[in-house]
Amino acid sequence: MIVVTGATGNVGRPLVQALAAAGAQVTAVSRHPAGVDALGAVRHRQADLAEPQSLKPLLDGAEAFFLLVAGAGENIDPRDILEVAKAGGVRRVVLLSSQIAGTRPEAPSHAHLRAIEDDVQQSGLEWTVLRPSGFDSNAFLWADMVRSQRTVAAPFPDTGLPAIDPADIADVAAVALREPDHAGRVYELTGPSPVSPREQAQAIGDALGAPVRFVAQSRNEARAQLLQFMPELVVDGTLSILGEPSPAEQRVSPAVEQILGRPSRTFTEWAARNIAAFR
Ligand SMILES: NC(=O)c1ccc[n+]([C@@H]2O[C@H](COP(=O)([O-])OP(=O)(O)OC[C@H]3O[C@@H](n4cnc5c(N)ncnc54)[C@H](OP(=O)(O)O)[C@@H]3O)[C@@H](O)[C@H]2O)c1
């Protein structure tokens, strides 16, 4: 049995599907119901990472689990979760972290992720840490605007970053959860090439078959928008990467192709697959 936390999100959903397609028994976990048929035939269970004992019946007897701590991880102590996993006989954990844990080790915005990495690496379990770049699915932020005004408003229009398709993170996680060769490894994961917000808007327009106007936001306008759903520290850390990426943050990592034996997916592919959200 493989337990997947964050199972109804951008990464968890394709991860559950990839594991099930590979023939694994999967328990998909989130706090809220998964929705009718959202996870196919996979069994879904409600549990809260902030209450590690709620995971106990799910982790008991499982062989591996995928740990995803969403948001700023308030109220969540990963050490308690890892203890519950170990006591239940779990052998392997794969953690979803972030590229920033490697490229900006001092950034206060992601201090919680570095602390979770430390906890996982000291857990005594076989561990693998995934450090993805920004997700293609962050473009869902533009979905309302595209639907109602055929417009994308974003800051730093021509700064390209190698955003990654969450389905590629999921495919790498599925391999690391099932195969022993990835223990003790930290993988930086990116998409196949840098893509700018202006190019992303163009790709969404191409997939829609209708022109999408691009409006350059000022940093302050973007900050005000992001503050509506992200903590201030995370907003400022995010804007700093989007606006002033380091050379390491612009570089394409070979890891997805090395692990999966195929190139990572482009933003164009992501947009085509998810275009219903923008119609
Ligand atoms: N977006 C990016 O560009 C980016 C880049 C690098 C790394 N990351 C990392 O990626 C992660 C987010 O991944 P994602 O986009 O797949 O997430 P997501 O789409 O926001 O989904 C979050 C998932 O976690 C579940 N969840 C949230 N709080 C929970 C709790 N207390 N207990 C149990 N389940 C909980 C949610 O379901 P319920 O709400 O029903 O519980 C949902 O299934 C974060 O750790 C972030 O730091 C993101």
Ligand as a Chemical Component Dictionary entry (heavy atoms), coordinates in Angstrom:
data_LIG
# 
_chem_comp.id                   LIG 
_chem_comp.type                 NON-POLYMER 
_chem_comp.pdbx_formal_charge   0 
_chem_comp.three_letter_code    LIG 
# 
loop_
_chem_comp_atom.comp_id 
_chem_comp_atom.atom_id 
_chem_comp_atom.alt_atom_id 
_chem_comp_atom.type_symbol 
_chem_comp_atom.charge 
_chem_comp_atom.model_Cartn_x 
_chem_comp_atom.model_Cartn_y 
_chem_comp_atom.model_Cartn_z 
_chem_comp_atom.pdbx_ordinal 
LIG N1  N1  N 0  3.015  26.141 -6.810 1  
LIG C1  C1  C 0  4.315  26.141 -7.010 2  
LIG O1  O1  O 0  4.836  26.829 -7.905 3  
LIG C2  C2  C 0  5.206  25.285 -6.137 4  
LIG C3  C3  C 0  6.586  25.225 -6.427 5  
LIG C4  C4  C 0  7.409  24.395 -5.631 6  
LIG C5  C5  C 0  6.856  23.678 -4.581 7  
LIG N2  N2  N 1  5.515  23.782 -4.309 8  
LIG C6  C6  C 0  4.958  23.011 -3.189 9  
LIG O2  O2  O 0  3.897  22.215 -3.687 10 
LIG C7  C7  C 0  2.948  21.990 -2.631 11 
LIG C8  C8  C 0  1.561  22.262 -3.164 12 
LIG O3  O3  O 0  1.267  21.214 -4.108 13 
LIG P1  P1  P 0  -0.099 21.223 -4.945 14 
LIG O4  O4  O 0  -0.126 22.421 -5.851 15 
LIG O5  O5  O -1 -0.282 19.886 -5.528 16 
LIG O6  O6  O 0  -1.151 21.459 -3.779 17 
LIG P2  P2  P 0  -2.687 21.888 -3.913 18 
LIG O7  O7  O 0  -3.151 21.704 -5.329 19 
LIG O8  O8  O 0  -2.834 23.207 -3.236 20 
LIG O9  O9  O 0  -3.403 20.764 -3.031 21 
LIG C9  C9  C 0  -3.139 20.617 -1.663 22 
LIG C10 C10 C 0  -3.567 19.212 -1.259 23 
LIG O10 O10 O 0  -3.237 19.002 0.125  24 
LIG C11 C11 C 0  -4.442 18.703 0.861  25 
LIG N3  N3  N 0  -4.255 19.276 2.189  26 
LIG C12 C12 C 0  -4.050 20.584 2.503  27 
LIG N4  N4  N 0  -3.899 20.729 3.831  28 
LIG C13 C13 C 0  -4.004 19.479 4.379  29 
LIG C14 C14 C 0  -3.963 18.962 5.712  30 
LIG N5  N5  N 0  -3.781 19.764 6.784  31 
LIG N6  N6  N 0  -4.114 17.634 5.897  32 
LIG C15 C15 C 0  -4.333 16.799 4.835  33 
LIG N7  N7  N 0  -4.372 17.221 3.561  34 
LIG C16 C16 C 0  -4.223 18.546 3.335  35 
LIG C17 C17 C 0  -5.550 19.340 0.027  36 
LIG O11 O11 O 0  -6.813 18.773 0.247  37 
LIG P3  P3  P 0  -7.762 19.320 1.457  38 
LIG O12 O12 O 0  -7.745 20.820 1.379  39 
LIG O13 O13 O 0  -9.080 18.689 1.176  40 
LIG O14 O14 O 0  -7.141 18.793 2.700  41 
LIG C18 C18 C 0  -5.067 18.989 -1.372 42 
LIG O15 O15 O 0  -5.312 17.622 -1.655 43 
LIG C19 C19 C 0  3.373  22.899 -1.456 44 
LIG O16 O16 O 0  4.077  22.131 -0.524 45 
LIG C20 C20 C 0  4.306  23.901 -2.133 46 
LIG O17 O17 O 0  5.279  24.407 -1.230 47 
LIG C21 C21 C 0  4.679  24.555 -5.066 48 
# 
loop_
_chem_comp_bond.comp_id 
_chem_comp_bond.atom_id_1 
_chem_comp_bond.atom_id_2 
_chem_comp_bond.value_order 
_chem_comp_bond.pdbx_ordinal 
LIG N1  C1  SING 1  
LIG C1  O1  DOUB 2  
LIG C1  C2  SING 3  
LIG C2  C3  SING 4  
LIG C2  C21 DOUB 5  
LIG C3  C4  DOUB 6  
LIG C4  C5  SING 7  
LIG C5  N2  DOUB 8  
LIG N2  C6  SING 9  
LIG N2  C21 SING 10 
LIG C6  O2  SING 11 
LIG C6  C20 SING 12 
LIG O2  C7  SING 13 
LIG C7  C8  SING 14 
LIG C7  C19 SING 15 
LIG C8  O3  SING 16 
LIG O3  P1  SING 17 
LIG P1  O4  DOUB 18 
LIG P1  O5  SING 19 
LIG P1  O6  SING 20 
LIG O6  P2  SING 21 
LIG P2  O7  DOUB 22 
LIG P2  O8  SING 23 
LIG P2  O9  SING 24 
LIG O9  C9  SING 25 
LIG C9  C10 SING 26 
LIG C10 O10 SING 27 
LIG C10 C18 SING 28 
LIG O10 C11 SING 29 
LIG C11 N3  SING 30 
LIG C11 C17 SING 31 
LIG N3  C12 SING 32 
LIG N3  C16 SING 33 
LIG C12 N4  DOUB 34 
LIG N4  C13 SING 35 
LIG C13 C14 SING 36 
LIG C13 C16 DOUB 37 
LIG C14 N5  SING 38 
LIG C14 N6  DOUB 39 
LIG N6  C15 SING 40 
LIG C15 N7  DOUB 41 
LIG N7  C16 SING 42 
LIG C17 O11 SING 43 
LIG C17 C18 SING 44 
LIG O11 P3  SING 45 
LIG P3  O12 DOUB 46 
LIG P3  O13 SING 47 
LIG P3  O14 SING 48 
LIG C18 O15 SING 49 
LIG C19 O16 SING 50 
LIG C19 C20 SING 51 
LIG C20 O17 SING 52 
# 
